[in-house]
Amino acid sequence: MPSTDSPAPSGASGTAYSERLHVPLRWWVQATMLLATVWLAFVVAMPPWVASLLAGGLLLATYAFFLWVGSAVVTVRDGELQAGRAHIATGLLGPAEGLDAAETRRVHGVDADARAFLVTRPYLKRSVLVPVLDPADPTPYWLVSTRHPARLAAALEGSGSHPGA
């Protein structure tokens, strides 16, 4: 699958950052190998056409799931952060903090706030934590998985993500 991570230059149609959170290639390979094994187990227990039909259905369902999970896009464009289907004006956000794997695990686990908005993926170990400063919004922060936390945080800072910027 081609990478669609493209931190765009500032001013390129207002997009400061864009990244698709696609599923890694190794998941596709591992799923294919697992389902080939399932097909082999089926083919010794039932007619080959039934085994192929069942294994093919499982393969299609698995691939559809991977496409759905990997369809989330994170963008910073025209003064707005979009993560998946949600979006928020960057003027309502505090300073973004890029997190490494250990910090992401801590914020996503032990120090998690149940009110936080999460766009996380298990195959991405790093993230960006962005506090929400809007007093009318009960969400304390957004935690967004990314392959490039420093670039995403810089794009948010460059778009005026906190007062005084």
WOTAQUI-V772176 format. One record per backbone hydrogen bond with DSSP energy under -0.5 kcal/mol. NH is the residue of the N-H (numbers start at 1). CO is the residue of the C=O. E is the energy in kcal/mol with one decimal. If there is no record, write none. Layout:
# WOTAQUI-V772176
<<NH,CO,E> <NH,CO,E>>
This chain:
# WOTAQUI-V772176
<<6,4,-0.6> <6,18,-2.7> <8,6,-0.9> <12,9,-2.1> <13,11,-1.6> <15,12,-2.0> <16,14,-0.7> <16,76,-3.1> <17,76,-1.5> <19,74,-2.2> <21,72,-2.9> <22,20,-1.4> <27,24,-1.2> <28,24,-1.1> <29,25,-2.2> <30,26,-2.8> <31,27,-2.4> <32,28,-2.2> <33,29,-2.5> <34,30,-2.5> <35,31,-2.7> <36,32,-1.8> <37,33,-1.8> <38,34,-2.1> <39,35,-2.4> <40,36,-2.1> <41,37,-2.2> <42,38,-2.5> <43,39,-2.7> <44,40,-1.1> <45,41,-0.5> <45,42,-1.2> <46,42,-1.4> <50,47,-0.6> <51,47,-2.4> <52,48,-2.7> <53,49,-1.9> <54,50,-2.7> <55,51,-2.8> <56,52,-2.5> <57,53,-2.1> <58,54,-2.3> <59,55,-2.4> <60,56,-2.6> <61,57,-2.4> <62,58,-2.5> <63,59,-2.7> <64,60,-2.5> <65,61,-2.1> <66,62,-2.4> <67,63,-2.4> <68,64,-2.3> <69,65,-2.9> <70,66,-2.4> <71,68,-1.3> <72,69,-0.8> <74,19,-3.2> <75,73,-0.5> <75,82,-2.6> <76,17,-2.4> <77,80,-2.4> <78,14,-2.2> <80,77,-0.9> <81,88,-3.0> <82,75,-3.0> <82,80,-0.5> <83,86,-2.1> <84,73,-2.2> <86,83,-1.5> <88,81,-2.2> <90,79,-2.1> <92,89,-1.7> <93,90,-1.5> <94,131,-3.0> <97,129,-2.4> <99,127,-3.5> <104,100,-2.7> <105,101,-2.4> <106,102,-2.1> <107,103,-2.8> <108,104,-2.4> <109,105,-1.0> <111,106,-2.7> <112,109,-1.6> <116,113,-2.0> <117,141,-2.3> <118,116,-0.5> <119,143,-2.6> <124,121,-1.6> <125,123,-0.6> <127,99,-1.5> <128,144,-2.1> <129,97,-2.6> <130,128,-0.5> <130,142,-2.8> <131,95,-0.5> <132,140,-2.2> <133,92,-3.0> <133,131,-0.6> <134,92,-0.8> <137,134,-1.5> <138,136,-0.6> <142,130,-2.6> <143,117,-2.7> <144,128,-2.5> <144,142,-0.5> <145,119,-3.1> <146,126,-2.0> <152,148,-2.3> <153,149,-2.6> <154,150,-2.3> <155,151,-2.4> <156,152,-2.2> <157,153,-2.4> <158,154,-2.7> <159,155,-1.0> <160,157,-1.4> <161,156,-1.3> <165,162,-1.9>>
